[in-house]
């Protein structure tokens, strides 16, 4: 079995578990590092046809993605990331399961600036939280289309440049350490690892 098969198998075995064991983490990290050592596209930002598009998060080492993990009655169902290097935008989208009829979607929009052949600097610009029913939510791509057509999304649409610049740093970076036609591995400035599958 190759490292990619090992990684996807280890991630699949962890899905549904409330926590990941140390052995699971070691197996996943080992497969990630092996893939990174054999990256078929060591200059991923030169392969924008592979990088651009919609990705679904399969695994992350982050303990509290989107800051939602400790909110009662809230469960993250799926997380997507849409990259468009031509418009220099990254859309991070979380589908949130809550109380009946209150299923929601949260979007964090960032501006990306190419730093190197592997790394982009990221500046978070906007956060949106809304009910799926209000937007007639169908898919991440449909949501991005709606966002681009509307100036404000009800009920919560925050310009992070104005709201947070004065009190915190809204900048970060993301380095793509593995990329092929359907799998991407990235590492962020806070030390987190992200494994995503193209959809």
C-alpha atoms as a printed R data frame, in Angstrom:
    type eleno elety resid chain resno       x      y       z
1   ATOM     1    CA   UNK     A     1   0.000  0.000   0.000
2   ATOM     2    CA   UNK     A     2   1.238  3.487  -0.744
3   ATOM     3    CA   UNK     A     3   1.288  6.494   1.573
4   ATOM     4    CA   UNK     A     4  -1.840  8.043   0.036
5   ATOM     5    CA   UNK     A     5  -3.858  4.861   0.572
6   ATOM     6    CA   UNK     A     6  -2.472  4.588   4.110
7   ATOM     7    CA   UNK     A     7  -3.410  8.182   4.882
8   ATOM     8    CA   UNK     A     8  -6.957  7.957   3.535
9   ATOM     9    CA   UNK     A     9  -7.478  4.648   5.341
10  ATOM    10    CA   UNK     A    10  -6.232  6.043   8.650
11  ATOM    11    CA   UNK     A    11  -8.458  9.115   8.304
12  ATOM    12    CA   UNK     A    12 -11.482  6.938   7.443
13  ATOM    13    CA   UNK     A    13 -10.906  4.828  10.566
14  ATOM    14    CA   UNK     A    14 -10.894  7.984  12.698
15  ATOM    15    CA   UNK     A    15 -14.136  9.400  11.283
16  ATOM    16    CA   UNK     A    16 -16.956  9.102  13.762
17  ATOM    17    CA   UNK     A    17 -14.644  8.913  16.754
18  ATOM    18    CA   UNK     A    18 -15.047 11.590  19.375
19  ATOM    19    CA   UNK     A    19 -11.268 11.843  19.689
20  ATOM    20    CA   UNK     A    20  -8.235 10.610  17.796
21  ATOM    21    CA   UNK     A    21  -5.878  8.277  19.654
22  ATOM    22    CA   UNK     A    22  -2.130  8.886  19.805
23  ATOM    23    CA   UNK     A    23  -1.573  5.834  17.585
24  ATOM    24    CA   UNK     A    24  -4.044  7.193  15.015
25  ATOM    25    CA   UNK     A    25  -2.284 10.571  15.045
26  ATOM    26    CA   UNK     A    26   1.123  8.930  14.587
27  ATOM    27    CA   UNK     A    27  -0.159  6.857  11.656
28  ATOM    28    CA   UNK     A    28  -1.756  9.882   9.989
29  ATOM    29    CA   UNK     A    29   1.276 12.117  10.532
30  ATOM    30    CA   UNK     A    30   3.647  9.439   9.239
31  ATOM    31    CA   UNK     A    31   1.629  9.039   6.023
32  ATOM    32    CA   UNK     A    32   1.407 12.831   5.617
33  ATOM    33    CA   UNK     A    33   5.175 13.223   5.950
34  ATOM    34    CA   UNK     A    34   5.796 10.422   3.452
35  ATOM    35    CA   UNK     A    35   3.486 12.086   0.931
36  ATOM    36    CA   UNK     A    36   5.125 15.466   1.503
37  ATOM    37    CA   UNK     A    37   8.537 13.897   0.827
38  ATOM    38    CA   UNK     A    38   7.220 12.603  -2.515
39  ATOM    39    CA   UNK     A    39   5.132 15.586  -3.615
40  ATOM    40    CA   UNK     A    40   4.524 15.269  -7.400
41  ATOM    41    CA   UNK     A    41   4.049 19.058  -7.580
42  ATOM    42    CA   UNK     A    42   6.728 20.672  -5.386
43  ATOM    43    CA   UNK     A    43   5.789 24.106  -6.781
44  ATOM    44    CA   UNK     A    44   1.999 23.911  -6.328
45  ATOM    45    CA   UNK     A    45   1.324 27.563  -7.079
46  ATOM    46    CA   UNK     A    46   2.650 26.923 -10.566
47  ATOM    47    CA   UNK     A    47  -0.137 24.314 -10.922
48  ATOM    48    CA   UNK     A    48  -3.119 26.549 -10.393
49  ATOM    49    CA   UNK     A    49  -5.368 24.283 -12.450
50  ATOM    50    CA   UNK     A    50  -4.870 21.676  -9.704
51  ATOM    51    CA   UNK     A    51  -4.940 24.104  -6.774
52  ATOM    52    CA   UNK     A    52  -7.997 26.127  -7.784
53  ATOM    53    CA   UNK     A    53 -11.435 24.717  -7.050
54  ATOM    54    CA   UNK     A    54 -13.486 23.292  -4.206
55  ATOM    55    CA   UNK     A    55 -11.952 21.101  -1.529
56  ATOM    56    CA   UNK     A    56 -13.500 19.163   1.357
57  ATOM    57    CA   UNK     A    57 -11.627 18.865   4.641
58  ATOM    58    CA   UNK     A    58 -10.884 15.249   5.546
59  ATOM    59    CA   UNK     A    59  -8.598 15.787   8.540
60  ATOM    60    CA   UNK     A    60  -7.041 18.584  10.556
61  ATOM    61    CA   UNK     A    61  -4.802 18.708  13.599
62  ATOM    62    CA   UNK     A    62  -6.567 21.932  14.643
63  ATOM    63    CA   UNK     A    63  -8.392 21.559  17.950
64  ATOM    64    CA   UNK     A    64 -10.992 24.280  17.440
65  ATOM    65    CA   UNK     A    65 -11.647 25.071  13.811
66  ATOM    66    CA   UNK     A    66 -13.951 28.085  13.271
67  ATOM    67    CA   UNK     A    67 -14.168 28.436  17.086
68  ATOM    68    CA   UNK     A    68 -17.306 26.261  17.124
69  ATOM    69    CA   UNK     A    69 -16.169 23.078  18.874
70  ATOM    70    CA   UNK     A    70 -17.244 24.093  22.376
71  ATOM    71    CA   UNK     A    71 -20.654 25.570  21.584
72  ATOM    72    CA   UNK     A    72 -23.531 23.436  22.963
73  ATOM    73    CA   UNK     A    73 -25.972 21.900  20.455
74  ATOM    74    CA   UNK     A    74 -23.680 22.764  17.549
75  ATOM    75    CA   UNK     A    75 -22.005 20.160  15.371
76  ATOM    76    CA   UNK     A    76 -19.840 20.827  12.330
77  ATOM    77    CA   UNK     A    77 -21.026 18.524   9.538
78  ATOM    78    CA   UNK     A    78 -18.675 19.404   6.693
79  ATOM    79    CA   UNK     A    79 -15.941 21.934   6.032
80  ATOM    80    CA   UNK     A    80 -15.009 23.125   2.558
81  ATOM    81    CA   UNK     A    81 -12.366 25.420   1.158
82  ATOM    82    CA   UNK     A    82 -12.708 27.086  -2.221
83  ATOM    83    CA   UNK     A    83  -9.572 28.593  -3.772
84  ATOM    84    CA   UNK     A    84  -9.563 31.032  -6.674
85  ATOM    85    CA   UNK     A    85  -6.046 32.289  -7.379
86  ATOM    86    CA   UNK     A    86  -7.211 34.565 -10.214
87  ATOM    87    CA   UNK     A    87  -9.469 36.569  -7.858
88  ATOM    88    CA   UNK     A    88  -7.058 36.019  -4.931
89  ATOM    89    CA   UNK     A    89  -9.833 34.677  -2.705
90  ATOM    90    CA   UNK     A    90 -10.150 31.760  -0.304
91  ATOM    91    CA   UNK     A    91 -13.600 30.824   1.021
92  ATOM    92    CA   UNK     A    92 -13.690 28.625   4.143
93  ATOM    93    CA   UNK     A    93 -17.194 27.201   4.562
94  ATOM    94    CA   UNK     A    94 -18.563 25.213   7.508
95  ATOM    95    CA   UNK     A    95 -21.923 23.454   7.383
96  ATOM    96    CA   UNK     A    96 -23.301 23.526  10.922
97  ATOM    97    CA   UNK     A    97 -25.978 21.246  12.342
98  ATOM    98    CA   UNK     A    98 -27.956 22.799  15.180
99  ATOM    99    CA   UNK     A    99 -31.467 22.618  16.541
100 ATOM   100    CA   UNK     A   100 -34.222 21.530  14.115
101 ATOM   101    CA   UNK     A   101 -34.710 24.083  11.315
102 ATOM   102    CA   UNK     A   102 -31.628 25.974  12.522
103 ATOM   103    CA   UNK     A   103 -28.990 24.307  10.372
104 ATOM   104    CA   UNK     A   104 -26.540 27.025   9.443
105 ATOM   105    CA   UNK     A   105 -23.545 27.819   7.328
106 ATOM   106    CA   UNK     A   106 -20.516 29.886   8.331
107 ATOM   107    CA   UNK     A   107 -18.170 31.439   5.792
108 ATOM   108    CA   UNK     A   108 -14.795 33.050   6.428
109 ATOM   109    CA   UNK     A   109 -13.464 34.866   3.371
110 ATOM   110    CA   UNK     A   110  -9.787 35.676   2.995
111 ATOM   111    CA   UNK     A   111  -7.599 37.509   0.506
112 ATOM   112    CA   UNK     A   112  -4.548 35.548  -0.600
113 ATOM   113    CA   UNK     A   113  -1.228 36.908  -1.789
114 ATOM   114    CA   UNK     A   114   1.342 34.600  -3.343
115 ATOM   115    CA   UNK     A   115   4.520 34.590  -1.262
116 ATOM   116    CA   UNK     A   116   6.410 31.756  -2.989
117 ATOM   117    CA   UNK     A   117   5.812 28.690  -5.164
118 ATOM   118    CA   UNK     A   118   4.388 26.917  -2.092
119 ATOM   119    CA   UNK     A   119   3.128 29.587   0.267
120 ATOM   120    CA   UNK     A   120   0.379 32.216   0.260
121 ATOM   121    CA   UNK     A   121  -0.139 34.969   2.787
122 ATOM   122    CA   UNK     A   122  -3.734 35.133   3.978
123 ATOM   123    CA   UNK     A   123  -5.667 38.118   5.311
124 ATOM   124    CA   UNK     A   124  -9.116 37.319   6.697
125 ATOM   125    CA   UNK     A   125 -11.618 39.875   5.437
126 ATOM   126    CA   UNK     A   126 -15.176 38.822   6.159
127 ATOM   127    CA   UNK     A   127 -17.229 36.402   8.249
128 ATOM   128    CA   UNK     A   128 -20.807 35.402   7.444
129 ATOM   129    CA   UNK     A   129 -23.167 33.249   9.519
130 ATOM   130    CA   UNK     A   130 -26.644 32.486   8.223
131 ATOM   131    CA   UNK     A   131 -29.337 29.816   8.188
132 ATOM   132    CA   UNK     A   132 -29.269 27.402   5.264
133 ATOM   133    CA   UNK     A   133 -33.016 27.866   4.728
134 ATOM   134    CA   UNK     A   134 -32.740 31.640   4.350
135 ATOM   135    CA   UNK     A   135 -30.216 31.318   1.554
136 ATOM   136    CA   UNK     A   136 -31.759 28.187   0.061
137 ATOM   137    CA   UNK     A   137 -28.280 26.730   0.467
138 ATOM   138    CA   UNK     A   138 -27.405 24.041  -2.080
139 ATOM   139    CA   UNK     A   139 -23.618 23.794  -2.216
140 ATOM   140    CA   UNK     A   140 -20.432 25.727  -1.422
141 ATOM   141    CA   UNK     A   141 -20.210 26.981  -5.021
142 ATOM   142    CA   UNK     A   142 -23.822 28.184  -4.967
143 ATOM   143    CA   UNK     A   143 -23.150 30.002  -1.684
144 ATOM   144    CA   UNK     A   144 -20.075 31.738  -3.125
145 ATOM   145    CA   UNK     A   145 -22.167 32.853  -6.100
146 ATOM   146    CA   UNK     A   146 -24.806 34.307  -3.754
147 ATOM   147    CA   UNK     A   147 -22.185 36.093  -1.661
148 ATOM   148    CA   UNK     A   148 -20.648 37.688  -4.745
149 ATOM   149    CA   UNK     A   149 -24.069 39.043  -5.793
150 ATOM   150    CA   UNK     A   150 -25.118 40.496  -2.415
151 ATOM   151    CA   UNK     A   151 -23.533 43.277  -0.400
152 ATOM   152    CA   UNK     A   152 -24.785 41.948   2.938
153 ATOM   153    CA   UNK     A   153 -25.967 38.508   4.059
154 ATOM   154    CA   UNK     A   154 -28.550 38.384   6.885
155 ATOM   155    CA   UNK     A   155 -28.261 38.010   9.886
156 ATOM   156    CA   UNK     A   156 -24.487 38.188  10.575
157 ATOM   157    CA   UNK     A   157 -22.040 39.614   8.054
158 ATOM   158    CA   UNK     A   158 -18.894 41.166   9.526
159 ATOM   159    CA   UNK     A   159 -16.138 43.045   7.734
160 ATOM   160    CA   UNK     A   160 -13.091 41.759   9.604
161 ATOM   161    CA   UNK     A   161 -10.833 44.506   8.273
162 ATOM   162    CA   UNK     A   162 -12.875 47.071  10.172
163 ATOM   163    CA   UNK     A   163 -13.896 44.949  13.167
164 ATOM   164    CA   UNK     A   164 -10.633 43.246  14.066
165 ATOM   165    CA   UNK     A   165  -7.672 45.164  12.664
166 ATOM   166    CA   UNK     A   166  -7.558 47.442  15.667
167 ATOM   167    CA   UNK     A   167  -7.520 44.648  18.249
168 ATOM   168    CA   UNK     A   168  -5.945 41.565  16.685
169 ATOM   169    CA   UNK     A   169  -3.882 40.247  13.791
170 ATOM   170    CA   UNK     A   170  -6.087 38.876  11.016
171 ATOM   171    CA   UNK     A   171  -3.118 37.730   8.942
172 ATOM   172    CA   UNK     A   172  -1.690 34.253   8.482
173 ATOM   173    CA   UNK     A   173  -0.112 32.024   5.879
174 ATOM   174    CA   UNK     A   174  -0.815 28.680   4.282
175 ATOM   175    CA   UNK     A   175   1.787 26.423   2.690
176 ATOM   176    CA   UNK     A   176   0.768 23.647   0.304
177 ATOM   177    CA   UNK     A   177   3.090 20.737   1.040
178 ATOM   178    CA   UNK     A   178   1.427 18.115  -1.182
179 ATOM   179    CA   UNK     A   179  -0.793 18.462  -4.249
180 ATOM   180    CA   UNK     A   180  -2.132 16.050  -6.825
181 ATOM   181    CA   UNK     A   181  -5.337 15.875  -8.883
182 ATOM   182    CA   UNK     A   182  -7.580 15.057  -5.910
183 ATOM   183    CA   UNK     A   183  -5.614 15.472  -2.655
184 ATOM   184    CA   UNK     A   184  -4.008 18.485  -0.997
185 ATOM   185    CA   UNK     A   185  -2.050 18.813   2.235
186 ATOM   186    CA   UNK     A   186  -1.428 22.249   3.727
187 ATOM   187    CA   UNK     A   187   0.283 23.572   6.835
188 ATOM   188    CA   UNK     A   188  -0.715 26.843   8.479
189 ATOM   189    CA   UNK     A   189   1.134 29.485  10.453
190 ATOM   190    CA   UNK     A   190  -0.218 28.139  13.765
191 ATOM   191    CA   UNK     A   191   1.306 24.712  13.118
192 ATOM   192    CA   UNK     A   192  -1.934 23.044  12.037
193 ATOM   193    CA   UNK     A   193  -2.110 20.451   9.267
194 ATOM   194    CA   UNK     A   194  -5.016 20.197   6.824
195 ATOM   195    CA   UNK     A   195  -5.798 17.280   4.502
196 ATOM   196    CA   UNK     A   196  -8.382 18.009   1.812
197 ATOM   197    CA   UNK     A   197  -9.992 16.131  -1.057
198 ATOM   198    CA   UNK     A   198 -11.069 17.835  -4.285
199 ATOM   199    CA   UNK     A   199 -14.803 17.719  -4.955
